[in-house]
Structures are given as C-alpha cells and as structure tokens.
Amino acid sequence: MKKYIIFFFTLCISTLLAFILPTKAEAYEEVLDQSQTTGGACLTAYSGYNLNQTFIPVKNIITRIDVKMKNRVGGSNIILILKDEGTGQIVVQTNQRMDDGDGWESFNLVGDALGYMLDTDHQHSIWIGTGYYSGDTPPCWLYSSSDAYGNGSRRKGSTDYSGDFTFITYGYDVDMGRDNPEPPPPQEDPPSEEPAQEDPPQDDQPGVSIIPDEAQEKEDVEILEASEDINEPTLQSVIIDNSIVEVEEGIVLVEDEETMKITGTTDPGDTVAVFIGENAYTAIADEDGNWYVVFSISELEDGTYDIDAQSTNGELGSAKINLFTLIKGSQDVVSNEIEEDTNTGLWYNITEGDLRWVSITVLFLLGSILLIILLKRKKKEEEEKGTDARNK
C-alpha cells in the first residue's frame, strides 16, 4: 500500500513540474568564438577610448566579451564599446566597475535580449576606455607583443601595432532566414528638370532587412482550410532593431522600437502569411525552408497583438498557428495588458481548454479516487484482521 501512495505522489509532482516550469521557445548555447589569451605587457587605458582590438567574428550573435585588465587603484570604471568597422556603427556600449588586481573583466552583452547581431563579413573592434588617472595609477589592458592574433590587430585609434590585446568573445549562430533579395538594377530615367530623388536606405547587414515589408490588408489575404499535406510554419527568432530577443512564455514586450523581424522555417517554396493586427505580411521560403518578414513597430498603436501565421502552397494551406503575442506600450500599459491577458485561475484555464491544466486536473481527480479506494481497501483489510483476531 505504501509503495502505491509514494508512486502516486511522485507521478503527480513530476507531471506538475513538467507543465508549470517555464520553458523557452528555443535554447541557444553560448560558445567561445574568437580569442587572444596570451599577454603580460600592460598598456594604460586612459579616457578617450583609443585602444582597440580588431577581430572578425565567426558566430553571428555575440553574447559576451572578456578583456584582461590590471587595475591598480580599485573601483575603477571601465567602458567597453563594440563597433562594426564595416559600417562604422556601434553595436553595443556598456560599462562596469573593475575588480582589483590582474584578471578578466567579463562584459555580459545579453541583458534583456539574447545577444547582438554581427555581420560575419565585417571586421569588428573592441574599444576600452576608463576615467583619467594621474601618475602610475591608471588601469591598463594586458597585451602580447610576440604572440600575434591572426584574425585582427591591436590598434591605437586606427593605427596598427605589433602584438594583440587579450580578449575572448562568446556567441552562437542563428539562421536569420532567407537572404535579402538583390536590389533591382538602376533604371535610366529620361531627362527631367525636377530635382533628383534620394535613394531609399539600403540594408547594411546580410540577412537583416531594415526596410519594412509592404503590408497588405488582413482581409485581402485568403486563409485556406487546413490540410495535413502542408506543414505549419515554425518560429525561429524575433529580432528588434539589432538584437535578438527572448520569447518568454509566448510574449514579446516592446515600447516604441523601430522595426521587428520575425524569422522561421517551413517547407521550401511555401508562402508564409504573417498576420499582425489589421495587416498581413507574406514571404516565400527559400530552398532551405527559411522565411522572414519585417514590419514597423512604431506604426502600431499601444495594445496586445496576436502574431499568427499560415503556410500555403497553391490551393492548400496549413493550420493557422499563433507564433507569439506582442504587447506594445509603456511599462504601465504592458503591466495592465499582461494582467488582463494572463489569467492564471484554475477554472478559467480549464474552461478555456488549456490542455496543461486539464491534464493536471484529471490526473489529480483520478489519483484522489485511486487513493480513496486504496485507503478504503486498507481499512477493510485491517477490520478483517481485527475480526479474525477476535474470533481466535
């Protein structure tokens, strides 16, 4: 009897944890990307941020940068800037207090996102700066003049020097979807007296469009009846401006960022329609099944939006699925929307058909019935043993 009760409670707890513990849409494993880890010499890192180490990343998402410093005064503030040398744009800038003595200063670039996107065709640079300290007290960046890093160089400003600063970068790879289509060849316009129009901005990162796709009215995009012959589209990543963000419990929170890019996979050649508010955006999956759409967040009014998608091929369509929920607005608006949108009451979730809570409820009901039966059987057996003992 005891072993049945233990088994029942173990099963209940395991099932409860499996359903309740939070899960992520996709797990990304951080791994070492580039490094130069040998060095004993030390170059003073004054303010001005003129010391930098160039490198060419292999991973397209960067999550962490470690630099080896010597801090001779304690409590110094160190600033790290990561720049894309191909575009001249700063990818991320961060600062933190240093530890005393020699050691690695680790800059976690994840924050609220899952890392920052890098163009692996471009050289990048790590810049270090601190406050000004007089005399021999400034912190310094350790480097080696003999062990050269083969994928970049140590610099003062834009001037290369021998050797390399010690650093390590970490990140991972994410398939950013189909490549951006090549821009059409320029058309020769007939002579005109009107002033020339400025060209629209072009993408400066491969696989990452900065120009929102053309929206269609939701009613103009036909939603086909679900067919088992067409696979549903899957969500791979959500990118806001330059950072890939986490879809936590199926929700993405934004305030007033410029653009959002949604990437995913489906069968090659299928058309994917993504529905956002009153608009729809379509994309055709490439030969590897990758697709993406880009839209403007700033054009959306504050509120909650279900981001749905369907794959189609000819007259056949997959089931229409929900990729995630987008909540836009100030912190107060977001908090109210989450409170209204995430009712966690047991009866509410059961009546809404949430399979997790339905399964848990059924399991506990069946377990309770089983436990009552076992307890009654045990009581009956004890009564029968007592009767037998009295009869003897």
Secondary structure, DSSP 8 states (H G I E B T S, - for coil): -HHHHHHHHHHHHHHHHHHHS--BSS----EEEEEE----EEEE--TT--EEEEE--SSSEEEEEEEEEEESSSS-EEEEEEEETTTTEEEEEEEEE--SEEEEEEEE--TTEEEEE--TTS-EEEEEEE----TT-S-EEEEESSS--TT--EEETTEEESSEE-EEEEEE-----S--------------SS----------BTTB--S----EEGGGS----B-TTS---EEEEEEETTEEE--BTTEEEESS-SEEEEEEE-STT-EEEEEETTEEEEEE--TTSEEEEEEESTTS-SEEEEEEEEEEETTEE---EEEEEEEES-HHHHHHHHHHH----HHHHHHTT-HHHHHHHHHHHHHHHHHHHHHHHHHHHHHHHHHHHHH-
